[in-house]
């Protein structure tokens, strides 16, 4: 990825350009110390002078518009001036309002994301909040230094501002405590806070730019550059940010490393603005010039195919295996593209094109009435997000399937970490409460079950891509970087790991790859946590890369047995995992248990046998489970499997398997629904759940004496007297005769063996 930067041969402005801003229709407005505002098109051609205002400008910001339909009547921007005023100006250049805001210059200002409030920062060290019409709401902060930059928090309930060498986050609630930390060794000149990734970028006179989280923790610090960092700005989708300095424009990943560095002839770049679709940016030059930069050479990969955006409307597709190259031209600029599951999805400004990787000549095409913010794919369908239609699911033929919605959904803040798609389920982190995950059916868009609620904020989610809906599982990483897994339909949160930087499901199996504390940790069968937790360590593969992976590595792809990892310095590292678990999944999905067993015997790997044991128990394949447990020398589990095989009824075996999975309530429910009351009572006795055993015996009026007999033997062996009031009550009322009880138990066993369909497991 790199920048293609252009600037006019001669300057339109006769003095330094102090600020730039794109309007919703992607026209650029620039203001200068020559007291003029000019309008430009996306190609960098000046379209004419908008207005002249008798003031020197310091900043410009357009009124936020979520989608094209909200644009009507909201074509206004605000400029800050050195005379202490800010002016609300219409698209045509007419000044609608001028407000005396600060003593000394107004240095920085920003609309909040809803457009209901404006924050200004001045040379007098004050930070003030104003209504949309320019009425003062509050003086938020007062400092001893000039405030050079200000930004809103993601929910418009906090304001970030700079004061000298410090950064401060001030909540709008007067009772809330502000957060402050020393950010740079020199004065902080520019800050920006992205609402999607919730990260802060800052630049200062110490010639460094830094990335922070919203708690003031340093995530990245650049080496010292030659000149002061005069401007920083996030791309709207939060994946990139741009940095401006003297005759230099740099494009960086959100983690801090650089994609590209361009030399310009602009002097110091005092301000940077992105288009709403994030495909282009503009910089305000200190020598009066305006530079325009397009992002090109964006590359995405899937298995053997890579697609590269060469120009803003041309994609080059390369198949490595067949050594073929295709070029696709589009009539409009490409906004988003996604490659996976044998399809390439390209969203331009007006159309969506769907290509099959087997045939690049006949794409499915449909029109778009709003710019796409995000594209996600799975095996059967893909998802597109925009700010007007919300979330839309489409088939790969271009047919719309559904449009999931819920109260409080804010699509402009969604990214690939907060929404995830599988063949039958859509998962979304609720932006209004980041502890909540909601699930939706992909066929009709209706909500599935109750949302999952965690104890702290969730930052990343992912659904497994294989298996039917009852087998659907979700993993998520919370703010503490703890990794959890849960079934979607019957939530049961289980922690898998801590200090997790990244987690990705395999594309063709349920193998989970994670980066934990600079190690690659792969769970070959994560579902083992719901089958037998003792097997989980055996099914886990750990590869310690040492310094190979660096700090905070991120998994980009996990296709087949290849894991591609992005290091913190931007380099890509490839790691391989064993092919055998993938073959095992293939055999199990095709119910080829004999082949699966032969594979494990050939490989002779304890971890693979453990995977097979857990898979066999999950699928009630007891013969295979018996062989697997024998191979890993788990004698107690082997003995229990043999015991299960001796049970004559299917319900009895299902209950014992539920008990094996540590689900006694489910096991009891199975037995009671099947009418196997004695087996349910005996199960509770085996679990020493005496109160429940007696309760069942009393409720069903059977085997009360059996419970009392086993209880008395238990107490006798423990050499303890009876102290349970309920048992003391029935001891005097029920006669316990051991021989009769044994006969009754034998009758129960014979009765069970004679049930219709009862037979030993074969």
N, C-alpha and C positions, 0 to 999 in steps of 0.2 A: 504494500500500500504506500502511495506517495501523493504529493501535492503537485498539481500543475498550476503554476502561479503566473498570472499576467498582470500588467499595468499599462495604462495609456502612455503613449510616447511623450505627451505634454500634459501638464497638470491643468485641471479645470479650476481648482481652488488656487488662490494666490498666496495663501498662508497655510499654516499647519492644519491638518484635519484632526479634530479632537475626538470625534465619535462617529460611529456608523451603526446602522440598524436596518434589518430586512423587515418589510411589511408582510402581511399574510399572503400576498400574491407574488412574493419573491421579487419585489423591487427594492433596491438599496437606496436608503437616504443617508446622506453624509452632511455633517455640519463642520464648519471651519472657523478659524479666527479671522477670516475675511468677512465674517458676519452673514454668510449665505448658507442656505440648505439646498443641496442638489439631489436629483433623482437619477438612478442608474438602472440599466437592465442587467440580467444575469450574465451577459456576455462582456460586461465591463464597459459598455457604451453609455456615455452621459446622455440622458434624455431631456435635460433642461433644468433650469433653476426653479426651485419650488418657491422660495421666499427669501427676503432679507430681513433680519431682525437686528435692531441696534443693541447688540450685546455680544459678548464673547462666550462661546459655548464650552461646556466641559463634559457633558454626557448626553446621550439620547437613548430612549427606550420606547418601543412600540407597545401600544395597548395589546394585551394578550388575547388571542382569539383561538378557541379550541378547534373549530372547524369552519369551513367556508360559509356555512349558513349563519354563523354568529357574526360574520364580518359586517353585515349591514348596520350602518350607524355607528360603528366602532372603529372607523378608520382615523384614529388619532394617535399621535405620539407626544411624548413629553421631553423637553430639553431643559438641562440645568445651565445656569449662567453664572458668570463671575460677579455680577452685581447683586448676588444674593437671592435671585428669583428663580422660579421654574415656570415654564410656559407650556400650556397644553395647546398643541397645534394640530389642525386638521390636515388631511391628506393633501388638500389643495394649497396649503401654506398659510391659511388664515389662523391667526392666534385667537383661540377661544377663551383663554384665561391666562392671566399672569399673576403669580402669587409671590409676595415677599416672604421668603422662607427662612433665611439665615443671615446673620451678620457676617460679612465676607462672602466668599464664593460658595455656591452649592457645587460640590465636587462630584457627587455620585447620586444616582437615583434609580429605583426599580419599582415597576408595578408588581403586585403579588400575582400568583398564578390564576386567581379568579377575576382579577381586574377590579377588585373592590377597594383596594388600598394602595397607597404609594408611599414608599419610604425614601427619605432624602438624608444625605450626610453632607456636612459642611466644614468649611475652614474654621468655624467657631467651635468645633469639637462636639457638636450636637447631632443626634440622630432623631429624626422626627417622622411620625406616621400621619398621613393625610388621607382624606376620603377621595373618592374618584373625582368629585367636583372641586377638590382643592381646599377643603375645610380641614383645619388642624384637628387631629384626634388626640395625639399625645406626643410629648417629648420623651422618647424611649430611653435615651442615654445621654450622658454628658461626660466628656473626656478632656484630658489636658492637651491632647494633640489633635491636629486636623485629621478628619476621617476621610481617607482617600477612596475607599471602596465599600460597598454595601451589597448584601444579597439576602433573599428570602429563603427560609427553610422550606422543605418539601410540602408541609401542610399549611404554609402561610401563617404559622403560629409562633415563629421564631425569626429573628433577624441576625445575620452574621455581619460584623463590621470590623474594620481594622483600626487600630489606634497605636501609632508608633510601630514598635516591633511586635505587638501583640495582636492576636485575633480574639474576638469576643462573640459569644452567642447569647443573645438576650431574648427571652420569651416575652410575648406580648402581655401575658398575665403578670400584673404588678407583684404578686406574692411569690412568683417563681424565681429561683436563684439563677443568676447568669453564670456562664462558663467562660473562663478566660485562660489563655496560655501564651507563652512566648513562642512565636512562630518563626521568626527570622532574626538574623544578626543585624539587619538593616531595616529601614522603614518598609512596611508592607504597602505596596503600591496598588495591588489588584487582587481581588478574591472572587470566586464563583462557587456556587453550591448547586449540585445537580439534584433534581427532585426524584429521579428514577433510581440511581445507584446510591443516593444519600451520601455522596463523597464531596469533599471540599478541596479545591485547588487554590493555591496562593502563590504570588510572585512578589519579589521585593528588591530593594537596593543592594542586598547581599549577593545579587546575581544568581540566585537559585529559585527554582520553583519546587513546590512540595505538594504532596497529596495527603489529606487527612481524612479520618472518619469523623462522624458527627459528635464524637466524644473527645475530640482533640488529640487522638492518637496518631502519631506519624506513620504513614504507610509507605511513603516514598520521598526521597530527597535527591534532587538532581546534583550532579557535579557543578561547581561554580562555572558560570559562563563568562564570556568576555565583558558583557555589559549588563546593566540592570534589567530585570524582567519588568517590562512596562505594561504587559497585558496578558491575561489568561481568560479562557472561555471554554465552557463545556459544550460539546455537541449535544443537541436535544435528546438523543437516545441514551446518553450517558456512557457510551462505549469509548469515546475519544475526547480529547481536549486539545486545544491549540494554545501555543505560547508565543508571545511576541516580544522582541527585543530590538536593539539597534540593527537595522538591515538584516533581520533574521526572523523567520517564521518556522515554528516547529510543530509537527503533528505527533501526538503521544497517545498511547493506550491508556485506559483508565487506571491501570496499575502503575503508570509512570514512565515506562520505557518508550523510546522514540521510534516511530515508524519512518519519519522523514524530517529533514531539515533543509529549508530553502533559503538561499540568499536573495534578498530583495534590494531594491534601490529606493527605499521609502523613508530612510532615517528611522527613528524609533517608532515602532508600531504601538500607538497609544491606545488603541481599542480594537477588539475583534468581535465580529458578529457572525453567527451561523444562520443559514436558511432554515426554515421550519422543518424541512425534510432531511437536514443534516448532510446534504451532498456537496455543499459549497460554503465557503466562508469568505469574509472580506476584512481587510485590515486598514486602519486609519494611519496614514503616514505622517511623520513629523515634518517632512519637507513639502507637504501639500498634496502628495500623491495618494491614490487609493489602489490597493492591490486586491486582486480576485484570485482565489485558489479553489480548484476543483479536486475532489478526492478521486484518484484513479488507481488502477492496478490493485483493486480489491480482489482477493482470491478466496474462493471457498472450495473445499475438497470433500469428496465422498468416494471411498474405496479407490477405484482406478481412475476416476474422473475429477478434473479440476476445471473451474470456471473463473475467468479473470475479466474484470471490467476494465477494458483498455481505454476507452473514451467514455464520456458520460452517457452515450447511447449505443455502445458496441461491447459485446461480450465474446471472448475467445474461449472455446471449450476444447479441452484436450483429453483424449483417452490414452492413457499411458500404455496399456496392454496392446491395443490395436494400432497405436501410433498414428491416430487420425486427429485432425484439427478441424473444428467447425467455427465459423464466425457468424454471429447473429446480430443484425442491426435493428434498432428500434427507432420509431419516429419521435419518441420523447426521451428525456433523460431517465436513466434507470435509478429508482429510489431504493428498492430493496431486492435482494435475491437470496434464494435458499436452495440448497442441493442435498438430496437424500432420498432413500427408498425408491431409487430408479426414476426420479423426477427432478427437474429443475423448474423452480417457480421464480418468475421475474415480474416484479411490480414496477411499472413506469408511472409517470405522473397521471396518465389517463387510462392505462390498460393493465390487465394481468395476463401473462402468457405462461402456459403450462406445457413443458416439454417432457416427453418420455425419452429416457437416455438411449432407448433402442431406435428412436426415430426423431431426428432433429428437424425434419422438414415440415411437419404438420402439427403445430402446437394448437392447443385449445386456448381461445382468447375470449375474454369478456371485459367490459368497460368498468372503470372505477370512477366513482364520483367524489372520492376523498383520498388523500395521500395515505399510503400504508405506513404504519409505524413498526410493524413486526410481522414476520412470517414464521410459523412453526410447522413441521411436518411429522407425520407418522406413516405407518404402512398403508392405511386405507384412505386417509384424507389429510387435508392441511388446514391451517388456521391463519386468518389474516385479521389484524387489528388496525382500526383507524379511529379517529376522534369523533366521527359522526355516526357511523353504523355500529360502532363497538366491536365486539368479537363475532366474527363470521367463520363458520366452518364450511369448506367446499370439498367436493369429491375431485379426483384428478381429471375428471371430464369437464370441470368448471361449473358443476351444478351446486347451488347453495343448499346445504343440508340443514343448518339451524343457526340461530342467533342467540346464544346464551346471555342472560342478563340477571342482575340482582341489584337490590337497592344499595347504593353507595359505590357502585362500580365506577372507577375512573380509569378509562382506557389509556389516557395520555401518560399514566405513570407505570404502565405494564412493560416488563422486559422479559427476556428469556429465562430469568431466574425466578420470576414471580408468577409465571403461568407455564403449564406443561400439558402436553397432549399425548394420549395413547389411542388405540383403535376404538375404544369404547368409553373412555373417561377423559374429562377435562378437569384439571386441578388449577385453582387460582388462590393466591394469597389475598385475603380481604384487606384492601388498602386502609379502610377505616379502622381496622383492628388487626395489626400484623401478626397477632398470635393465632389467627383463625385461617383455616384452609377450607375452601368450599369445593365441592365436586359436582360435575354436571355430566349428564348422559350425552354422548355425541350424536345420537340419532334424533333426539327431539329438543335438546338444549335444556331439559328440566333438571332441577337439582336432585342429586342422589343422596338420600339419607341426611343425617345431621352433620354439620361441619365439624372438623377436628379442631379442638382448641388446645393450644400449648400454653406453658406457663410464662414464656418470654417470647420476644419477637422472632419470627421465622424469616430468614433472609434468602433461602434458596430451596426449591422443590424439584423433584423429578419422579416420573412414573415409569415403571418397567414397561417394555414394549411388546412382550410376548405373552401368550396364554389367554384364556377367556376372562371375562369380567370378574367372576368370583375369585380368580387368582391374582387380581390386580393389586399391586403394592406400590406404596409411595415412600420415598425417602425425603427427608428434609434436614437442612442445617440451620440451627438457630443462631442467635446473636453471640452466644458463647462459643460458637464453632463446634457444638456437639452434633453428632449425626444420629438420627432416629429413623426407624423403619416401622411401617404400619400397614396392615391390610386396609383397603379402601372401604369395603362394604361392612366389615366388622372391625372398627378401629381398636388397635391394641398397641400402644406406643412402646417400642423397645429400643434402648440406646445401643448403637453399634460401636461408636467410637467418639473420642474427644480430639480437640485440636485439628479438626478436619478443614483443609483448605478448599477441597473440590471433590465432587462425587458424580460419577456418570454411569448409567446402565449400558450394558452391551446392546448392540442393535438387533441381535438375533437370538439372545438367550437372557436368562436372569442373572448373569454374572455382573457383579457390581465392582467398579474400580474407584478407588479413592486415593487422595493424597493426604497423609496424616503425618504431621511433624517431619516433613521432607522425605517421607518414605512412601513408596507405592504399595498400597494394601489392597488386595483383591479378594473379595468374598465370592467363591465359586458357587455357593448355594446359600444366599442370605436367608431363604425361607427356613433354614435349619433352626433359626432362633424360635420358630413356632412349632418345630417338630421335636428337637432334642438339643437343648442348649449345650450339653456336654460335647456335641459334635462340632460346634461352631469353630473352636480353635483349630480343629483338624481341617476344616474346609476353607481356611484363610491362608492366603499366600502373601508374604511380605518381602519386598525387594528394597533394600537400603541402598539408595543411589549415592549416599555420602553427599559430596558437594555437586553431584551431577545435576540434581533437580533444582538446587538453589532454594532461596526463601520464597514462600507463598507461591508455589507452582500451581498451575491450573490445568486440568485435563481438558483438552480441546475435543478429541474424538476417541471413541472406543469401538472400532470396527473389527469384527472377527477376533483374532488374537493380538491385534496391534493397538497399543495405547499411545496416543500422541499427547505430549505434555508441553505446555508453554512455560518456560522459566520466567523468573521475575525480570530478567534482562531482555526478554523478548525472543530468545532462541527457542527453537522447537527441538524436543528430545523424544525419540521413539523408544518405547519399551515393549517387550513381547511377554505374553502370558502363555501358559501351556495350551496346546490345541486339544488335549484330551477331554477336558471338561466340556468343550463345545461339541465334540463327538458324542459324549455321554448324554448331553441335552437332546441331541438329535435322535438318539436311540430311544430315550425315555418318552419324548413327544410322540414317537411312532409306536409306542408300547412294545418295543423290541427289548424286553428285559433280558432275554438270554444273550443277545449281542452285547448289551451293556455289561453283563457279568463277565463275558469273555474279554471285553476291552479292559476291564479292571484287572483281570488275571494276567493279561499281557503286559500292562503297564507296571503292575506291582507297586502302586503308590498308595500310601495310607490315606492321604487326603482325598484321592479319587474314590477309594472304597467308602470313606465317610460320607461323601456326597451321594453315592449310590444308596447307602443305608438310609439317609434322610429322605431321599426321593422315593425309595421303596415304601417306607413307612407312610409318607404323605399320600401315596397312591394305593395303599393297602396291598402291596405286593409282598406278602410275608415270606415266600420262599427266597426271593431275592434279598430281602432284609436279613434273613437268617444267614445266607452266604456272606453278606457284607459285614455283619457284626462278627462273624467267626473270623473273617480275614483281618479285622482290626483288633481282635482279641478282647472284645467287649463282652465278657462272658455273662455278666448279669443281664445285659440287654438281650443277648442271644437266648438265655433261658426264658426271659419274659416273652419273647417272640414265639418260642416253642409252646409256652403256656397259652398264648392267644390262639395259636393254630389248633389247640385241643378243644377249644370252645365250639360247641356244635352249631350255634345260631349266628347269623350275620350280624344281628343287633348286638349280641354279646361281644363279638369281636370288635365291632365299631366302638363300643363303649370302652373296651380295654385299650384300644388305640388312642382314644381321646384322653384316657388316663395317662397313657405313655407321654402324651403331649402336655401333661400337667394341666388338664382341663377337667377337673372332677365334676364340676356343675354340669358341663355338657355331657359327660359320661352318664351321670345319674339321670339326666333328662331323656337320653336315648333309651335307657333301660326301662324307665317308668312308662314312656310312650309305647314301648313294645310289650308291656305287661309283665316284664321280668322283675317283679317286686323283690323276690328273695335275693336275686343277684345284686340289685341296687342296695339292699340292706347290708349284704355281705361286703360290698365294695366299701361302704362307709366304715364298717368294722375294721377292714384291712387298713384303712387310712386313720384308724383311731379317732374317727369322728363320731364319738359315742352318742352325743346328743342328737345328731341328725339320724343316726341309725335307729335309735329308740323312737324318734318322732315319726319316721316312716313306718316302723312296725306298729305303732299305736294307730296312726292314721289309716293304714290298710288292714288293721286287725289281724295281723299274721306275724309269726316269728318274734313276738315279744320275748318269749322264753329263750329263744336262740340268742338274742342280743344280751339278755341277762346272763346266760351261760358263758358266753365269750368274755363279757365284762368281768365276771367273777374270776375266770381263769387269768385274765390280764392282771387284775389286782393281786391275785395270789402270787403270780410270778414276780410282781413288783414289790410284794410284801407291804402292801398299803391297804388301809381300810377304806370302805366306801364312804364318800363324802358328798356325792352328787345327790341333791334332794329328789330329783325326778326318779333316779334309779332306786333310792331308798323307798320311795312311794310304791314302786311296782314290785320290789323284792318281797314285800309282805302279801301282795295280792296274787302273784302269778307263781304257779308251781313249776319248778325247773327239774325236769327229768332228762338226764343226758342221753339215755338210750332212745327215748321217744324222739328227742330232738335230732339225733343222728339219723333215725329212720325217716323223719320228715324231710331232712336235707337231701337224703338219697332219693326220696320221691320227687323233690323239686328238680333234681338233676335229670331223672328219667323223664319227667314231664317236659322239660326243656328239650331233651334229645328227640322227643316224639312230636315236636311242633312241626307244622307244615313247612317244608323247605329246609329243615335243619339237617346239616351234614357237616362232617369234619372238613377243615380247609385242605384243599388238594393242591 
